[in-house]
Amino acid sequence: MTLSPYLSRYLSVTKPGIIFGNLISVIGGFLLASQGNIDPVLFLATVTGLSLVVASGCALNNCIDRDIDGKMQRTRNRVTVTGAISPRAAAAHGVVLGLAGFGLLAWYTNAVAVTFAAAGFVIYVGVYSLYMKRNSVYGTLVGSLSGAVPPVVGYCAVSNEFDAGAAILLTMFSLWQMPHSYAIAIFRYADYKAANIPVLPVAKGISAAKRQIVLYIVAFAVATAMLGLQGYAGYDYLAVAGATTLWWLGMALSGYKRATDDRVWAHKVFLFSIVTITALSVMMAVDFQVPPSAFAG
C-alpha cells in the first residue's frame, strides 16, 4: 500500500469540502472583528484550530452514519462504508484531530471562542448525528446551529466577547443553513427516503419544503442587512447582500412554476446558496466598519 492512497483515505473521512466552506466563514468572521488590525499568529491559530475541530466532527459523523450512508447513492462509497478505514481507526483519527484543534484554540484564543467551538462540536456530533438526524424533522434546525458556529468563533477569537456582531453572524449563518439544507434534501430526495431520514421534504412533502425555503431566505435577507444597519459592515457589503439575497429569493420563488423540475430547481437553489454565503463572507471581511458602540466611553 502506497502512502498517497493511505493519506487520501484519512483525508476523505474529514470531508474536505465542508472544511473549506467553514474555512471561508471563519476567516470572514475573524477579519470582520479585526477591522484591519490583523494578528497573524491569532489568525493562523484560529483558522487551523477550527478547521481541525470541523475535521474531527466530520470524521466522527462518518463513523456514526456509516449504516445510513450505505443506503444512499451519494455516500455509499465513503471509506467508512466500504471498510477502507475501520470505524475504530476513523474514530481515533477524529479524536486526535479534535484534541489538536481544541488545544490550539484554547492556547491561542479565548474562553468565548473555545466555548462556541465546543458547543458546535457537541451539537453536531452528539445531538444531531447521534439522534436528531435519524429521529426528527427538526434535525436540520438543530444542525444549523452547529453550522453557524465557525464565523462566530472567528469573530470571538478577536473580540473576546459575544456582542451584537457575533449574535448577527450566528443568526445569519443559522438561517442560511436551512434553505441550503432543504434544497439538498429535495434534489437528493431518493437518498434520504431510502435511508429513512426524516428531512422535511420526506416527512412533510416537497411543497412544504419549498415554502420553508422561501420563508428562511426572507429571514436570512433581513439578518444579513442587520450587519450593515448596525454598523458592522459598509455600503458595499449591503449592496452585495441585497443583490445576492434578492436573486436567491427570486430563484426560490421560481420553484412554484407548474412546469418546474423540482430536482433541477433545488440544485440551482443549493448552488446559489454557496455563491451567496461566500460573497457575504468575503464582503464582511473587506468592507468592515467600526460599530458606533466601539466609540462608547
SERO-4910 file (N, C-alpha, C, O; in steps of 0.05 Angstrom, whole numbers):
BEGIN
 pado doro    nc1    nc2    nc3   cac1   cac2   cac3    cc1    cc2    cc3    oc1    oc2    oc3
  Met    A     17    -24      0      0      0      0     18     25      0     35     28     17
  Thr    A     13     42    -19     29     66    -21     19     87     -2     -4     86      8
  Leu    A     36    107      4     29    127     24      6    145     15    -11    152     31
  Ser    A      6    152    -11    -14    171    -21    -43    161    -18    -59    176     -7
  Pro    A    -49    137    -26    -76    127    -22    -83    125      8   -106    130     16
  Tyr    A    -64    118     24    -68    116     53    -76    143     65    -95    145     80
  Leu    A    -61    163     57    -68    190     67    -94    201     56   -109    214     70
  Ser    A   -100    194     31   -124    204     19   -149    193     33   -169    206     34
  Arg    A   -147    168     43   -170    157     57   -175    172     83   -198    178     90
  Tyr    A   -154    179     97   -157    194    122   -165    223    117   -178    235    134
  Leu    A   -158    233     94   -167    260     87   -196    260     79   -211    277     88
  Ser    A   -205    239     64   -232    239     55   -252    236     78   -275    246     76
  Val    A   -245    222     99   -263    218    122   -269    244    137   -288    246    152
  Thr    A   -252    264    132   -256    291    145   -274    309    128   -279    332    137
  Lys    A   -283    301    105   -300    317     87   -287    344     81   -296    364     91
  Pro    A   -266    344     64   -251    369     58   -269    391     47   -264    415     53
  Gly    A   -290    385     32   -308    406     22   -321    421     44   -324    446     42
  Ile    A   -330    407     65   -342    421     88   -322    438    103   -328    460    112
  Ile    A   -298    427    106   -276    442    119   -271    468    104   -268    489    116
  Phe    A   -270    467     78   -264    491     62   -286    511     65   -281    535     67
  Gly    A   -311    502     64   -334    521     67   -333    535     94   -338    559     96
  Asn    A   -327    520    115   -325    532    142   -300    550    144   -300    569    160
  Leu    A   -279    543    129   -255    560    129   -261    588    120   -251    608    131
  Ile    A   -277    590     99   -284    616     88   -300    633    108   -295    657    112
  Ser    A   -319    619    122   -335    634    141   -320    642    166   -324    664    177
  Val    A   -302    625    176   -286    632    200   -267    655    194   -263    673    211
  Ile    A   -256    656    169   -239    678    161   -255    704    159   -247    725    168
  Gly    A   -280    701    148   -297    725    146   -303    737    173   -301    761    177
  Gly    A   -310    720    193   -316    729    220   -292    741    233   -294    762    247
  Phe    A   -268    729    229   -244    739    241   -236    766    231   -230    784    246
  Leu    A   -237    769    204   -229    795    192   -250    817    198   -243    840    200
  Leu    A   -275    809    200   -296    829    207   -290    841    235   -291    865    238
  Ala    A   -283    824    254   -277    834    281   -250    848    283   -247    866    299
  Ser    A   -231    840    265   -204    852    266   -204    881    257   -187    896    266
  Gln    A   -223    888    239   -225    916    229   -198    926    218   -191    949    223
  Gly    A   -184    908    204   -159    916    191   -134    912    208   -112    914    198
  Asn    A   -138    907    234   -115    903    252   -111    873    257   -121    863    278
  Ile    A    -98    860    239    -97    830    240    -72    821    255    -50    829    250
  Asp    A    -77    803    274    -56    789    289    -51    763    274    -67    745    275
  Pro    A    -28    761    259    -24    737    242    -23    711    258    -32    690    248
  Val    A    -11    711    282     -9    686    297    -37    678    306    -44    654    304
  Leu    A    -53    697    316    -80    690    325    -97    681    301   -112    662    304
  Phe    A    -93    694    278   -108    686    254   -102    657    246   -120    641    242
  Leu    A    -76    651    245    -68    624    237    -78    603    257    -87    581    249
  Ala    A    -75    609    283    -84    590    303   -114    586    302   -124    563    305
  Thr    A   -129    607    298   -158    605    297   -168    589    273   -184    571    276
  Val    A   -157    596    250   -165    582    226   -157    553    227   -173    535    220
  Thr    A   -132    547    235   -123    519    236   -138    504    258   -147    481    253
  Gly    A   -141    516    281   -155    502    303   -183    495    297   -192    473    301
  Leu    A   -198    515    286   -226    510    279   -228    489    257   -247    473    257
  Ser    A   -210    490    237   -211    471    215   -206    443    226   -219    424    216
  Leu    A   -189    440    245   -184    413    257   -208    404    273   -215    380    272
  Val    A   -221    422    286   -246    415    301   -268    406    282   -281    386    287
  Val    A   -271    420    260   -291    412    240   -284    385    228   -301    368    224
  Ala    A   -258    381    221   -249    356    210   -255    333    230   -263    311    222
  Ser    A   -251    338    255   -256    318    276   -286    311    276   -293    287    277
  Gly    A   -303    331    276   -332    326    276   -341    310    252   -358    293    254
  Cys    A   -329    317    229   -337    302    204   -328    273    205   -343    256    197
  Ala    A   -304    268    216   -294    241    218   -312    224    236   -319    201    230
  Leu    A   -319    236    259   -337    222    278   -365    218    266   -378    198    271
  Asn    A   -374    238    251   -400    236    238   -400    213    218   -420    198    215
  Asn    A   -378    210    203   -376    187    184   -377    160    198   -389    141    188
  Cys    A   -366    159    222   -367    134    238   -396    128    246   -406    106    243
  Ile    A   -410    149    256   -437    146    265   -456    139    243   -475    123    246
  Asp    A   -452    152    219   -471    149    197   -465    127    178   -478    125    157
  Arg    A   -446    110    184   -438     90    163   -461     71    155   -461     62    133
  Asp    A   -480     66    173   -502     48    166   -521     62    146   -528     50    126
  Ile    A   -528     87    152   -547    101    133   -532    110    108   -544    112     87
  Asp    A   -506    116    110   -490    123     87   -490    101     66   -489    106     42
  Gly    A   -491     76     75   -490     53     57   -516     50     41   -517     36     21
  Lys    A   -537     64     50   -563     62     36   -567     85     16   -586     85      1
  Met    A   -548    104     15   -551    128     -1   -531    127    -25   -508    121    -21
  Gln    A   -542    133    -49   -525    133    -72   -501    151    -70   -478    144    -78
  Arg    A   -505    175    -58   -484    195    -56   -462    186    -37   -439    194    -41
  Thr    A   -468    171    -17   -449    166      5   -440    137      8   -424    130     25
  Arg    A   -450    119     -9   -445     91     -6   -416     83    -10   -408     61     -3
  Asn    A   -401    100    -23   -372     94    -27   -353    108     -8   -329    108    -12
  Arg    A   -364    119     14   -347    131     34   -330    109     47   -338     86     49
  Val    A   -306    117     55   -287     97     65   -297     82     90   -289     59     95
  Thr    A   -314     95    105   -324     82    129   -346     62    122   -353     44    138
  Val    A   -357     64     98   -378     45     88   -364     21     75   -372     -2     79
  Thr    A   -345     27     58   -331      6     43   -312    -10     60   -305    -33     53
  Gly    A   -304      0     83   -285    -14    100   -257     -6     95   -238    -18    106
  Ala    A   -252     13     77   -225     22     72   -212     33     97   -187     32    100
  Ile    A   -228     44    115   -219     52    141   -239     40    161   -263     42    158
  Ser    A   -228     28    182   -245     15    202   -258     37    219   -247     59    222
  Pro    A   -281     32    231   -294     51    248   -275     60    271   -275     84    279
  Arg    A   -261     41    282   -243     48    304   -221     67    295   -214     86    309
  Ala    A   -209     62    271   -188     79    261   -199    107    255   -186    127    260
  Ala    A   -223    108    243   -234    134    236   -241    150    261   -237    174    263
  Ala    A   -251    136    282   -258    149    307   -233    159    321   -232    182    331
  Ala    A   -212    143    321   -186    152    333   -175    176    318   -165    195    330
  His    A   -177    176    292   -169    198    275   -184    223    283   -172    245    286
  Gly    A   -210    221    286   -226    243    294   -219    254    322   -218    278    326
  Val    A   -214    236    340   -207    245    367   -181    260    368   -178    281    381
  Val    A   -161    250    353   -135    263    352   -138    291    339   -126    311    349
  Leu    A   -153    293    318   -157    319    305   -171    338    324   -164    362    325
  Gly    A   -191    328    338   -206    345    357   -188    355    379   -190    379    387
  Leu    A   -172    338    391   -154    346    412   -134    367    403   -129    387    417
  Ala    A   -124    364    378   -105    383    367   -119    410    362   -108    431    368
  Gly    A   -143    409    351   -158    433    345   -166    449    370   -162    473    371
  Phe    A   -177    435    389   -185    448    414   -161    458    429   -162    479    443
  Gly    A   -139    443    427   -114    452    440   -104    478    429    -97    496    444
  Leu    A   -104    481    403    -96    506    390   -114    529    398   -105    551    405
  Leu    A   -140    524    397   -159    545    404   -156    554    433   -157    577    439
  Ala    A   -153    534    451   -151    540    479   -125    556    485   -125    573    503
  Trp    A   -104    549    471    -78    562    477    -76    590    466    -65    608    479
  Tyr    A    -87    594    442    -83    620    428   -107    639    428   -103    663    424
  Thr    A   -131    628    432   -154    646    430   -165    653    458   -149    664    474
  Asn    A   -189    648    464   -201    655    489   -224    637    496   -233    621    480
  Ala    A   -235    640    520   -256    622    530   -281    624    514   -295    604    510
  Val    A   -287    648    504   -312    652    489   -311    636    462   -329    622    455
  Ala    A   -288    639    448   -285    625    423   -285    595    427   -298    580    412
  Val    A   -271    585    447   -270    557    453   -297    546    460   -305    524    452
  Thr    A   -312    561    476   -339    552    484   -357    549    460   -372    529    459
  Phe    A   -356    568    441   -373    565    418   -364    542    400   -380    527    389
  Ala    A   -338    538    398   -328    515    382   -337    489    395   -345    471    380
  Ala    A   -335    487    421   -344    463    435   -374    458    432   -383    436    428
  Ala    A   -389    480    434   -418    478    432   -426    468    404   -443    450    401
  Gly    A   -413    479    383   -418    470    356   -411    441    352   -425    426    338
  Phe    A   -388    432    364   -379    405    361   -399    385    375   -406    365    363
  Val    A   -407    392    399   -426    375    414   -453    373    400   -465    352    398
  Ile    A   -463    396    390   -488    395    376   -487    378    351   -505    362    345
  Tyr    A   -465    381    335   -462    366    310   -459    336    315   -472    320    303
  Val    A   -440    329    332   -433    301    336   -453    288    355   -463    266    349
  Gly    A   -459    301    377   -476    288    397   -505    290    392   -519    270    390
  Val    A   -515    315    389   -544    319    387   -554    312    359   -574    297    356
  Tyr    A   -541    323    339   -551    320    311   -545    292    300   -563    277    293
  Ser    A   -519    284    300   -512    259    287   -523    235    302   -532    216    289
  Leu    A   -521    235    328   -530    211    344   -560    208    346   -570    186    349
  Tyr    A   -574    231    345   -603    228    350   -621    243    330   -637    231    316
  Met    A   -618    270    328   -638    286    314   -639    279    284   -661    279    273
  Lys    A   -617    275    272   -617    269    243   -634    245    236   -647    244    215
  Arg    A   -634    225    253   -648    200    248   -677    200    258   -693    183    249
  Asn    A   -683    217    276   -708    215    291   -727    238    289   -750    236    299
  Ser    A   -719    261    278   -736    284    279   -734    301    254   -713    304    242
  Val    A   -757    312    246   -757    330    223   -743    356    230   -736    372    213
  Tyr    A   -739    361    256   -725    385    265   -694    382    267   -680    399    276
  Gly    A   -685    359    257   -656    354    257   -641    376    241   -619    384    249
  Thr    A   -652    384    219   -639    405    203   -636    431    219   -616    445    217
  Leu    A   -657    438    234   -656    462    250   -634    461    271   -620    480    276
  Val    A   -632    438    284   -611    434    305   -584    435    292   -565    447    302
  Gly    A   -581    421    269   -555    421    255   -547    448    246   -523    454    243
  Ser    A   -566    466    240   -560    492    230   -544    508    251   -528    526    244
  Leu    A   -549    503    277   -535    517    298   -505    511    297   -489    529    301
  Ser    A   -499    485    293   -470    478    292   -457    489    267   -434    498    267
  Gly    A   -472    490    245   -462    501    220   -457    531    221   -441    541    205
  Ala    A   -470    545    240   -466    574    243   -444    581    262   -438    605    265
  Val    A   -431    562    274   -411    568    294   -384    579    283   -374    598    295
  Pro    A   -374    569    261   -347    578    252   -343    609    250   -323    618    260
  Pro    A   -361    624    237   -357    653    236   -357    666    263   -344    686    268
  Val    A   -374    655    281   -375    665    309   -349    660    323   -339    677    338
  Val    A   -337    636    319   -311    630    332   -290    649    321   -274    660    337
  Gly    A   -290    654    295   -271    673    284   -274    701    295   -254    714    301
  Tyr    A   -299    709    297   -305    736    308   -297    738    337   -283    757    345
  Cys    A   -305    719    353   -300    720    382   -270    716    389   -261    724    410
  Ala    A   -255    702    371   -227    699    376   -213    726    377   -193    730    392
  Val    A   -224    745    362   -213    773    362   -226    790    383   -212    804    398
  Ser    A   -252    789    385   -267    808    402   -267    799    432   -269    816    450
  Asn    A   -264    773    437   -264    762    464   -290    767    478   -292    768    503
  Glu    A   -312    771    462   -338    774    474   -360    767    454   -355    768    429
  Phe    A   -383    759    464   -406    753    446   -423    778    446   -441    781    463
  Asp    A   -418    796    426   -433    821    425   -454    819    403   -460    798    392
  Ala    A   -465    842    396   -486    843    375   -476    833    348   -491    819    334
  Gly    A   -451    839    342   -440    829    317   -439    799    315   -446    787    295
  Ala    A   -430    787    337   -429    758    338   -457    745    337   -461    725    324
  Ala    A   -476    759    350   -504    749    350   -516    750    322   -530    732    314
  Ile    A   -509    771    307   -519    774    280   -507    752    262   -521    740    246
  Leu    A   -481    747    265   -468    725    250   -481    698    256   -486    683    237
  Leu    A   -486    693    281   -498    667    289   -526    664    276   -533    643    266
  Thr    A   -541    686    277   -568    686    265   -567    683    234   -581    666    223
  Met    A   -550    698    222   -546    697    193   -540    669    183   -554    658    166
  Phe    A   -519    658    194   -510    632    184   -528    609    192   -529    589    178
  Ser    A   -542    612    214   -563    591    221   -586    592    201   -594    571    191
  Leu    A   -595    616    195   -617    619    176   -609    609    148   -625    597    134
  Trp    A   -584    615    140   -575    606    114   -574    576    111   -580    566     90
  Gln    A   -567    562    133   -565    533    132   -592    520    124   -592    499    111
  Met    A   -614    532    131   -640    519    128   -648    516     98   -652    493     89
  Pro    A   -650    537     82   -656    533     54   -634    518     39   -640    502     21
  His    A   -609    522     47   -587    507     35   -592    477     39   -589    461     20
  Ser    A   -598    469     64   -601    440     70   -627    429     59   -627    406     49
  Tyr    A   -649    444     59   -674    435     47   -671    431     17   -683    412      6
  Ala    A   -656    448      4   -651    445    -25   -636    419    -30   -643    404    -49
  Ile    A   -616    413    -14   -602    387    -17   -621    364    -13   -621    345    -28
  Ala    A   -638    366      7   -657    344     13   -677    340     -9   -687    317    -13
  Ile    A   -683    361    -25   -702    358    -47   -688    344    -71   -698    325    -82
  Phe    A   -664    354    -79   -652    341   -102   -638    314    -95   -630    299   -113
  Arg    A   -635    308    -69   -626    282    -60   -649    267    -46   -644    250    -29
  Tyr    A   -673    273    -54   -697    262    -41   -696    231    -40   -701    219    -19
  Ala    A   -689    218    -62   -689    189    -63   -669    177    -42   -675    157    -30
  Asp    A   -646    190    -39   -626    181    -20   -637    182      9   -635    163     24
  Tyr    A   -648    205     16   -658    209     43   -682    190     49   -685    180     71
  Lys    A   -699    185     29   -721    167     32   -711    138     36   -721    123     52
  Ala    A   -692    131     20   -680    104     22   -668     99     49   -669     76     60
  Ala    A   -655    119     60   -643    117     86   -662    122    109   -654    120    133
  Asn    A   -687    129    103   -707    134    123   -699    157    142   -703    156    166
  Ile    A   -688    178    130   -680    202    145   -703    222    143   -710    230    121
  Pro    A   -715    231    165   -739    247    165   -734    277    159   -743    294    175
  Val    A   -720    283    138   -717    311    130   -744    322    120   -762    306    114
  Leu    A   -748    348    120   -774    360    115   -786    350     88   -810    343     89
  Pro    A   -772    349     66   -785    340     41   -796    312     43   -816    306     31
  Val    A   -782    295     57   -791    267     60   -814    265     80   -833    251     76
  Ala    A   -811    279    103   -831    277    124   -857    293    118   -878    284    125
  Lys    A   -854    316    106   -877    334    102   -884    340     73   -905    351     67
  Gly    A   -866    332     55   -871    336     27   -854    359     15   -846    377     30
  Ile    A   -850    358    -11   -833    378    -24   -846    405    -24   -832    425    -22
  Ser    A   -872    407    -26   -886    433    -26   -881    447      0   -876    472      1
  Ala    A   -882    433     22   -876    445     49   -847    455     50   -842    476     61
  Ala    A   -829    439     39   -801    447     39   -797    472     22   -781    489     30
  Lys    A   -810    474      0   -808    498    -17   -817    523     -2   -804    544     -3
  Arg    A   -839    521     12   -849    544     28   -829    552     49   -824    576     53
  Gln    A   -818    532     62   -798    538     83   -773    551     71   -761    568     84
  Ile    A   -765    542     48   -741    553     34   -745    583     30   -728    599     36
  Val    A   -768    590     19   -775    619     14   -775    635     40   -763    656     41
  Leu    A   -788    625     60   -790    639     85   -763    643     98   -757    664    109
  Tyr    A   -746    623     98   -720    625    110   -702    644     95   -685    658    107
  Ile    A   -704    645     68   -688    664     53   -696    692     59   -679    710     61
  Val    A   -722    697     63   -731    724     71   -720    731     98   -709    754    101
  Ala    A   -721    713    117   -709    718    144   -679    722    142   -668    739    156
  Phe    A   -666    707    125   -637    709    121   -630    737    110   -611    749    118
  Ala    A   -647    746     91   -642    772     79   -643    795    100   -627    813    100
  Val    A   -662    793    118   -664    812    140   -640    811    158   -629    832    165
  Ala    A   -631    787    165   -608    784    183   -583    795    170   -566    808    183
  Thr    A   -579    790    144   -555    800    130   -554    830    130   -533    842    133
  Ala    A   -578    842    126   -579    871    126   -571    883    153   -560    905    155
  Met    A   -578    869    174   -573    879    201   -543    883    206   -535    901    222
  Leu    A   -526    867    194   -497    870    198   -488    898    188   -470    910    200
  Gly    A   -501    907    166   -494    934    157   -509    956    172   -498    977    178
  Leu    A   -535    951    177   -551    971    191   -542    976    219   -546    998    230
  Gln    A   -530    957    232   -519    960    259   -490    971    259   -478    974    280
  Gly    A   -479    977    236   -454    990    234   -429    972    234   -407    982    237
  Tyr    A   -433    946    229   -410    928    229   -398    925    201   -375    918    198
  Ala    A   -414    930    180   -405    928    153   -415    952    137   -434    966    146
  Gly    A   -402    957    114   -408    982    100   -428    979     77   -442    959     75
  Tyr    A   -429   1000     61   -449   1001     39   -443    981     17   -462    970      5
  Asp    A   -418    975     12   -411    955     -9   -422    928      0   -433    913    -16
  Tyr    A   -418    922     25   -428    896     36   -459    896     33   -470    876     23
  Leu    A   -472    918     40   -501    918     38   -511    915      9   -531    902      4
  Ala    A   -496    927    -10   -504    924    -38   -502    895    -47   -520    885    -60
  Val    A   -480    882    -40   -476    854    -47   -497    836    -33   -508    818    -45
  Ala    A   -502    842     -8   -521    827      8   -549    829     -5   -563    809     -8
  Gly    A   -556    854    -12   -583    858    -24   -585    844    -51   -606    831    -56
  Ala    A   -565    846    -68   -566    834    -94   -567    804    -93   -583    791   -107
  Thr    A   -550    792    -77   -549    763    -76   -574    750    -63   -584    731    -73
  Thr    A   -583    762    -41   -606    751    -28   -632    754    -44   -649    736    -45
  Leu    A   -634    777    -58   -658    780    -75   -657    761    -99   -678    751   -107
  Trp    A   -634    757   -110   -632    738   -132   -638    710   -123   -652    695   -136
  Trp    A   -628    703    -99   -633    676    -87   -663    673    -82   -674    652    -87
  Leu    A   -675    694    -71   -704    693    -66   -720    689    -92   -739    673    -93
  Gly    A   -713    704   -113   -726    701   -138   -723    673   -149   -742    662   -161
  Met    A   -700    662   -146   -695    634   -155   -712    615   -139   -724    596   -151
  Ala    A   -715    620   -113   -732    602    -97   -761    604   -105   -775    584   -107
  Leu    A   -770    628   -110   -798    632   -118   -805    620   -145   -827    612   -150
  Ser    A   -784    618   -162   -789    605   -188   -796    576   -186   -805    564   -205
  Gly    A   -791    564   -162   -797    536   -158   -827    530   -158   -835    507   -158
  Tyr    A   -843    551   -156   -872    547   -155   -885    546   -183   -909    542   -186
  Lys    A   -869    549   -204   -879    546   -231   -889    518   -236   -877    499   -227
  Arg    A   -910    515   -251   -923    489   -255   -904    470   -269   -905    446   -264
  Ala    A   -888    479   -288   -871    461   -303   -843    457   -291   -826    446   -304
  Thr    A   -840    466   -267   -813    464   -254   -805    435   -248   -821    420   -237
  Asp    A   -781    428   -256   -769    403   -247   -757    408   -220   -737    422   -217
  Asp    A   -768    396   -199   -760    402   -172   -731    396   -166   -718    411   -152
  Arg    A   -721    374   -177   -693    367   -173   -674    387   -185   -654    396   -172
  Val    A   -680    395   -209   -663    415   -223   -664    442   -209   -644    455   -204
  Trp    A   -688    450   -202   -692    475   -187   -678    475   -161   -663    494   -154
  Ala    A   -681    454   -145   -668    452   -119   -637    452   -121   -624    464   -104
  His    A   -627    440   -142   -598    440   -145   -588    468   -151   -566    476   -142
  Lys    A   -603    483   -166   -596    511   -172   -597    528   -146   -579    545   -141
  Val    A   -618    524   -130   -620    539   -105   -597    532    -87   -586    550    -73
  Phe    A   -589    507    -86   -567    498    -70   -541    511    -79   -526    522    -63
  Leu    A   -536    510   -105   -511    522   -115   -509    552   -110   -488    562   -103
  Phe    A   -532    566   -113   -531    595   -109   -529    601    -79   -520    623    -72
  Ser    A   -538    583    -62   -535    588    -34   -505    589    -27   -497    605    -10
  Ile    A   -489    573    -40   -460    574    -35   -448    600    -46   -431    612    -33
  Val    A   -457    608    -69   -448    634    -80   -455    657    -61   -438    674    -56
  Thr    A   -479    656    -50   -488    677    -32   -472    679     -7   -462    701      0
  Ile    A   -468    657      7   -454    658     32   -424    664     28   -412    676     46
  Thr    A   -413    655      6   -385    660      0   -381    690     -5   -363    702      6
  Ala    A   -399    702    -21   -398    730    -27   -400    747     -2   -386    767      2
  Leu    A   -419    740     16   -422    755     41   -399    752     60   -391    771     73
  Ser    A   -387    728     61   -364    724     78   -340    741     68   -326    752     85
  Val    A   -337    742     42   -315    759     31   -321    788     36   -303    803     44
  Met    A   -345    797     32   -351    825     34   -350    835     63   -340    857     68
  Met    A   -358    818     83   -356    827    110   -327    828    120   -320    841    139
  Ala    A   -310    812    105   -282    812    112   -268    837    101   -248    846    114
  Val    A   -277    848     79   -263    870     67   -277    897     70   -265    918     67
  Asp    A   -303    896     76   -318    921     79   -328    924    108   -352    931    113
  Phe    A   -311    919    127   -317    921    156   -319    951    164   -308    968    150
  Gln    A   -333    955    186   -335    982    197   -330    980    227   -332    959    239
  Val    A   -325   1003    239   -323   1004    268   -351   1012    278   -359   1035    275
  Pro    A   -366    993    291   -393    999    300   -394   1022    320   -374   1026    334
  Pro    A   -415   1037    321   -417   1060    339   -411   1054    368   -399   1070    382
  Ser    A   -418   1030    378   -414   1022    406   -384   1022    413   -377   1024    436
  Ala    A   -367   1018    392   -338   1017    397   -328   1043    406   -306   1045    418
  Phe    A   -343   1065    401   -333   1092    409   -343   1099    437   -335   1120    447
  Ala    A   -360   1082    448   -371   1089    475   -349   1089    495   -330   1073    495
  Gly    A   -350   1108    513   -331   1111    535   -305   1124    526   -287   1128    542
***
